[in-house]
Amino acid sequence: MLRTIARKSLTVAAALAMAGAPMAANACTSFLLKAQDGAMVYGRTLEFALPLQSQLAVFPRNLTIKGTGPDGSAGTGLEWKGKYAAMGANGLGLPILVDGLNEKGLAGGMLFFPGLARFQDVGPGEAKNSIASFELLTWMLTNFATVDEVKAALPTIKVSNAPQAVFKSAVPLHVTLHDLGGKSIVVEYVDGTLNIYDNPTGIMTNAPAFPWQIAHAGLYGNLSANEPPPRKVGDLTIAAPSSGAGLHGLPGDFLSPSRFVRAFTFVQNLPPLPTGSDAMKAARHILNNFDIPPGAIVTSADSAAGGGVSGFETTEWTAVADLKNGIYAIWDYENPTPRLIDFKQLDLDAKAVRLIPFNQQPSYIGLSK
């Protein structure tokens, strides 16, 4: 079923219906920035307690890819030949993209969506037309150039509840996707039903489902980058104690709805960005606001939060992608210096997926002498 927020208004009743949905602390945050030179810059964070051991991954053109069957057996699902080269970050050493972009400027990521994501039932005769949830972004980026192409193709395949070995179940996720034309969508499978939402905000976080996030953001229409005037009470003037009073009430916690509102507010209040380089810089500063230090979120093995392990949920890595110029940059918890890969410097006609570790230790620049 195709649902778009552009065609159907969101009502308070719908928001209330979703209010009981779980909001576990799985704190990925993503957005899209638009520069005046036509560049589009996508940024996101990835938070987890379970170490995903991500690497950079480069998928060449014309690569044959075999999907996972509904029972979790590798290579027994949909087989396709990738049309476009794609690059980004993988997870758990798998030949998949958790996040990334392709050579045509289609970019996006998979974000955790526990408690709500349930994919499609796939019968024995449909296995060869199905992929696992964790293969969804790879299928999109290697096959399509635009958001509209993905919207048209998604209903023609099945995304199954195939278990993943580490998670021991289907990986609960949803997908944010953007293209060079500035279009964005959110893809969510809830109760076995495909939902595709147009997303003019370009923002996505985690649960609840996307329509709830939009309705909830409407509660913060009072926020503004402009300073409110002092209040007058008779002869008394009461002024704000500092700058920033226009954003008083901006939610500062790490819950998904709060992060959605913060990202939306920061993106909407940006000054004009002349170039993709300017947008990359702005994206990094926005992303800094979602960096989670250890100790802020405690996870336990009996919860879906953080991948079902006991520990602390932290920002494992953060990435930005310039869709127009074909650049993907990433930095991790250990090293805040961005590491970059560029389509112009890669072999896009290689014969196999290339995995590139980015776990370099940070170096300090001495300025004492």
C-alpha positions as CSV (number, residue, x, y, z in Angstrom):
1,M,0.0,0.0,0.0
2,L,1.4,3.4,-1.0
3,R,0.7,6.2,1.4
4,T,2.1,9.7,0.9
5,I,1.8,12.6,3.3
6,A,1.5,14.8,0.3
7,R,-1.8,13.2,-0.6
8,K,-3.3,12.6,2.8
9,S,-3.4,14.9,5.7
10,L,-2.3,13.7,9.1
11,T,-4.9,13.9,11.8
12,V,-4.7,14.1,15.6
13,A,-6.6,10.9,15.8
14,A,-3.9,9.1,13.8
15,A,-1.2,10.5,16.0
16,L,-3.0,9.4,19.1
17,A,-3.4,5.9,17.6
18,M,0.4,5.7,17.3
19,A,1.1,7.2,20.7
20,G,1.4,3.8,22.4
21,A,4.1,2.7,20.0
22,P,7.4,1.8,21.7
23,M,10.1,4.5,21.7
24,A,13.2,2.5,22.7
25,A,16.5,4.3,22.9
26,N,17.9,3.6,19.5
27,A,19.2,6.9,18.6
28,C,20.0,7.2,14.9
29,T,19.2,10.6,13.4
30,S,19.3,11.6,9.7
31,F,18.5,14.6,7.5
32,L,19.0,16.2,4.1
33,L,20.5,19.7,3.3
34,K,20.2,21.5,0.0
35,A,22.9,23.9,-1.2
36,Q,22.3,26.8,-3.7
37,D,24.6,25.2,-6.3
38,G,22.3,22.1,-6.5
39,A,24.3,19.9,-4.2
40,M,22.4,17.7,-1.8
41,V,24.1,16.6,1.4
42,Y,22.7,13.7,3.5
43,G,23.9,13.2,7.1
44,R,23.2,10.6,9.8
45,T,24.4,9.2,13.0
46,L,24.4,5.5,14.0
47,E,24.0,4.6,17.7
48,F,24.1,1.1,19.2
49,A,25.4,-0.8,22.1
50,L,26.1,-3.9,20.0
51,P,29.4,-3.2,18.1
52,L,28.5,-3.3,14.4
53,Q,32.2,-3.3,13.4
54,S,31.4,-1.3,10.3
55,Q,33.7,-0.9,7.3
56,L,33.5,1.2,4.2
57,A,32.1,-0.9,1.3
58,V,32.3,-0.2,-2.4
59,F,29.9,-2.1,-4.7
60,P,31.0,-2.0,-8.4
61,R,28.7,-1.8,-11.4
62,N,27.2,-5.0,-12.9
63,L,27.9,-7.0,-9.8
64,T,25.7,-10.1,-9.4
65,I,24.1,-10.1,-5.9
66,K,22.2,-12.9,-4.4
67,G,19.7,-12.1,-1.7
68,T,18.8,-14.1,1.5
69,G,15.9,-16.4,1.5
70,P,13.0,-16.2,4.0
71,D,14.6,-18.9,6.1
72,G,17.8,-17.0,6.4
73,S,19.8,-19.0,4.0
74,A,22.2,-16.8,2.0
75,G,21.9,-16.9,-1.8
76,T,18.4,-18.4,-1.9
77,G,16.5,-15.2,-2.3
78,L,16.3,-12.7,-5.2
79,E,19.2,-12.5,-7.5
80,W,20.0,-9.3,-9.4
81,K,22.8,-7.6,-11.3
82,G,23.6,-4.2,-9.9
83,K,23.1,-1.4,-12.4
84,Y,25.0,1.2,-10.5
85,A,28.1,1.5,-8.3
86,A,27.4,2.3,-4.7
87,M,29.5,2.9,-1.6
88,G,29.0,3.6,2.1
89,A,29.2,1.7,5.4
90,N,28.4,-1.9,6.1
91,G,27.7,-3.8,9.4
92,L,28.8,-7.0,11.0
93,G,31.3,-7.7,8.2
94,L,28.4,-8.4,5.8
95,P,28.5,-7.4,2.1
96,I,25.6,-5.0,2.5
97,L,25.2,-1.3,2.9
98,V,23.7,0.0,6.1
99,D,24.2,3.6,4.8
100,G,25.5,5.1,1.6
101,L,25.0,6.5,-1.9
102,N,25.3,5.5,-5.5
103,E,26.9,7.0,-8.5
104,K,23.6,8.6,-9.7
105,G,23.2,10.5,-6.4
106,L,20.6,8.3,-4.7
107,A,21.5,8.1,-1.0
108,G,20.1,6.9,2.3
109,G,20.3,4.7,5.3
110,M,18.7,2.0,7.4
111,L,17.7,3.1,10.9
112,F,16.6,0.8,13.8
113,F,12.9,0.5,14.1
114,P,12.3,-2.1,16.9
115,G,8.8,-3.0,18.2
116,L,7.1,-1.8,15.0
117,A,8.9,-3.3,12.0
118,R,7.4,-6.5,10.7
119,F,8.1,-7.5,7.2
120,Q,6.1,-9.5,4.6
121,D,5.1,-13.1,4.7
122,V,6.8,-15.0,1.9
123,G,5.5,-18.3,0.6
124,P,7.8,-21.0,-0.8
125,G,7.0,-20.0,-4.4
126,E,8.0,-16.3,-3.7
127,A,11.4,-16.9,-2.1
128,K,13.3,-16.1,-5.3
129,N,11.6,-12.7,-5.4
130,S,12.4,-11.8,-1.9
131,I,15.3,-10.2,0.1
132,A,16.0,-9.9,3.8
133,S,15.3,-6.7,5.6
134,F,19.1,-6.0,6.0
135,E,19.5,-6.2,2.2
136,L,16.9,-3.5,1.5
137,L,19.3,-0.5,1.1
138,T,21.8,-2.5,-1.0
139,W,19.0,-3.5,-3.4
140,M,17.8,0.2,-3.7
141,L,21.3,1.7,-4.3
142,T,22.6,-0.8,-6.7
143,N,19.4,-0.8,-8.9
144,F,17.9,2.7,-9.0
145,A,18.8,6.3,-9.7
146,T,15.9,8.2,-8.2
147,V,13.4,8.0,-5.4
148,D,10.5,7.7,-7.9
149,E,12.1,4.6,-9.4
150,V,12.3,3.0,-6.0
151,K,8.7,3.9,-5.2
152,A,7.6,2.1,-8.4
153,A,9.8,-1.0,-7.9
154,L,9.3,-1.7,-4.2
155,P,5.8,-3.2,-4.5
156,T,7.2,-5.7,-7.1
157,I,9.4,-7.6,-4.6
158,K,9.0,-9.1,-1.1
159,V,11.0,-8.1,2.0
160,S,10.9,-11.1,4.3
161,N,11.3,-11.7,8.0
162,A,14.5,-13.7,7.3
163,P,16.5,-14.0,10.5
164,Q,20.0,-12.6,10.7
165,A,22.6,-14.7,12.5
166,V,23.7,-12.1,15.1
167,F,20.2,-10.7,15.8
168,K,18.7,-14.2,15.6
169,S,15.6,-12.6,14.1
170,A,14.7,-10.2,11.3
171,V,16.6,-6.9,11.7
172,P,13.9,-4.3,12.6
173,L,14.6,-1.3,10.5
174,H,13.1,1.4,8.2
175,V,14.8,3.3,5.4
176,T,15.3,7.0,4.6
177,L,16.1,7.8,0.9
178,H,17.0,10.9,-1.0
179,D,17.9,11.8,-4.6
180,L,19.6,14.6,-6.5
181,G,16.3,16.1,-7.4
182,G,15.7,16.8,-3.7
183,K,13.0,14.2,-3.2
184,S,12.9,12.1,0.0
185,I,10.9,9.2,1.1
186,V,10.6,7.0,4.2
187,V,10.0,3.3,3.8
188,E,8.5,1.3,6.6
189,Y,7.1,-2.2,6.9
190,V,4.5,-2.4,9.7
191,D,2.3,-5.4,10.3
192,G,3.6,-6.9,7.1
193,T,2.4,-3.9,5.0
194,L,4.7,-1.8,2.9
195,N,4.3,1.9,3.6
196,I,6.0,4.6,1.5
197,Y,5.8,8.2,2.7
198,D,6.9,11.3,0.8
199,N,9.1,13.2,3.2
200,P,9.5,16.9,2.3
201,T,11.3,17.5,5.7
202,G,14.1,15.1,4.8
203,I,14.3,14.2,8.5
204,M,14.1,10.7,10.0
205,T,14.9,9.1,13.3
206,N,13.4,5.9,14.9
207,A,10.1,4.8,16.4
208,P,7.2,5.7,16.4
209,A,6.2,5.4,12.7
210,F,6.8,8.4,10.4
211,P,3.3,9.9,10.4
212,W,3.4,10.1,14.2
213,Q,6.7,12.0,14.0
214,I,5.3,14.6,11.7
215,A,2.2,15.1,13.8
216,H,4.3,15.4,17.0
217,A,6.5,18.0,15.3
218,G,3.5,20.2,15.0
219,L,3.5,20.7,18.8
220,Y,6.7,22.8,18.4
221,G,5.5,25.5,16.0
222,N,6.4,28.1,18.5
223,L,10.2,27.5,18.1
224,S,12.1,30.2,16.3
225,A,15.7,31.3,15.8
226,N,14.5,34.9,16.4
227,E,14.8,36.4,19.9
228,P,11.4,37.2,21.5
229,P,11.0,40.9,22.6
230,P,11.2,41.7,26.3
231,R,8.0,41.4,28.3
232,K,6.5,44.5,29.8
233,V,4.7,44.4,33.2
234,G,3.9,47.9,34.1
235,D,7.2,49.7,34.6
236,L,9.0,46.4,34.8
237,T,10.9,45.0,31.7
238,I,11.6,41.3,31.8
239,A,14.2,40.2,29.2
240,A,15.6,36.8,28.4
241,P,18.8,36.1,30.4
242,S,20.7,35.2,27.3
243,S,20.5,34.6,23.6
244,G,18.7,31.5,22.3
245,A,15.3,32.3,24.0
246,G,13.6,31.7,20.6
247,L,14.4,28.0,20.9
248,H,13.4,27.7,24.6
249,G,11.5,24.5,24.9
250,L,13.4,22.6,22.2
251,P,13.5,19.0,23.5
252,G,17.0,18.0,24.5
253,D,16.7,14.4,25.4
254,F,17.7,11.4,23.2
255,L,14.2,10.0,22.6
256,S,13.4,9.6,18.9
257,P,10.6,12.2,18.7
258,S,12.8,14.8,20.5
259,R,15.7,14.2,18.1
260,F,13.3,14.5,15.1
261,V,12.1,17.9,16.4
262,R,15.7,19.1,17.0
263,A,16.9,18.0,13.6
264,F,13.9,19.6,11.9
265,T,14.4,22.8,13.7
266,F,18.2,23.0,13.0
267,V,17.7,22.2,9.3
268,Q,14.8,24.7,8.9
269,N,16.8,27.5,10.5
270,L,19.9,27.1,8.5
271,P,21.1,30.2,6.5
272,P,21.6,29.8,2.7
273,L,24.4,27.3,1.9
274,P,26.2,28.4,-1.3
275,T,27.9,25.0,-2.1
276,G,28.0,21.4,-1.3
277,S,31.2,22.0,0.7
278,D,29.3,24.5,2.8
279,A,26.5,22.0,3.3
280,M,28.9,19.3,4.4
281,K,30.3,21.7,7.1
282,A,26.8,22.6,8.3
283,A,25.8,19.0,8.4
284,R,28.8,18.1,10.6
285,H,27.8,20.9,13.1
286,I,24.2,19.7,13.2
287,L,25.3,16.1,13.7
288,N,27.4,17.1,16.6
289,N,24.2,17.8,18.5
290,F,23.2,14.1,18.4
291,D,26.5,12.6,19.6
292,I,25.7,10.4,22.5
293,P,28.4,10.0,25.2
294,P,28.8,6.7,27.1
295,G,26.7,6.5,30.2
296,A,23.8,8.6,28.8
297,I,21.8,5.6,27.7
298,V,22.2,2.2,29.5
299,T,21.0,-0.9,27.6
300,S,20.2,-4.4,28.8
301,A,20.2,-7.8,27.2
302,D,16.5,-8.2,27.7
303,S,15.6,-5.1,25.7
304,A,15.7,-4.4,21.9
305,A,17.5,-1.1,22.6
306,G,21.0,-1.1,21.4
307,G,20.8,-4.5,19.8
308,G,19.9,-6.5,22.8
309,V,23.2,-6.3,24.7
310,S,24.0,-4.9,28.1
311,G,26.1,-1.8,28.1
312,F,26.0,1.8,26.9
313,E,24.5,3.0,23.7
314,T,26.9,5.5,22.0
315,T,27.3,7.1,18.7
316,E,29.4,4.4,16.9
317,W,29.9,6.5,13.8
318,T,28.5,9.5,11.9
319,A,28.5,10.0,8.1
320,V,27.8,12.7,5.5
321,A,27.4,12.3,1.8
322,D,27.5,14.8,-1.0
323,L,25.0,13.3,-3.6
324,K,26.1,15.7,-6.4
325,N,29.9,15.3,-6.1
326,G,29.9,11.6,-5.1
327,I,31.7,11.9,-1.8
328,Y,31.1,9.9,1.4
329,A,32.8,10.8,4.7
330,I,32.6,9.0,8.0
331,W,34.1,9.3,11.5
332,D,33.7,7.1,14.5
333,Y,33.7,7.1,18.3
334,E,37.5,6.5,18.5
335,N,38.5,9.1,15.9
336,P,36.6,12.3,15.1
337,T,38.7,13.0,12.0
338,P,36.5,12.2,8.9
339,R,37.7,9.5,6.5
340,L,36.6,10.0,2.9
341,I,35.9,8.0,-0.2
342,D,35.2,9.5,-3.6
343,F,33.6,7.9,-6.6
344,K,36.1,9.7,-8.9
345,Q,39.0,7.8,-7.2
346,L,37.4,4.3,-7.1
347,D,37.4,1.5,-9.5
348,L,33.6,1.3,-10.3
349,D,34.1,-1.7,-12.7
350,A,35.8,-4.0,-10.3
351,K,34.7,-7.6,-10.0
352,A,33.9,-7.8,-6.3
353,V,32.8,-5.8,-3.3
354,R,35.7,-3.9,-1.7
355,L,35.8,-3.5,2.1
356,I,37.9,-0.7,3.5
357,P,38.5,-0.5,7.3
358,F,38.3,3.0,8.8
359,N,39.3,2.2,12.4
360,Q,42.4,4.4,12.3
361,Q,43.5,5.7,15.7
362,P,43.3,9.5,16.1
363,S,46.4,11.6,15.9
364,Y,47.0,14.8,17.7
365,I,48.5,17.9,16.0
366,G,51.1,19.4,18.3
367,L,51.3,23.2,18.2
368,S,53.5,23.8,21.2
369,K,56.5,24.8,19.0
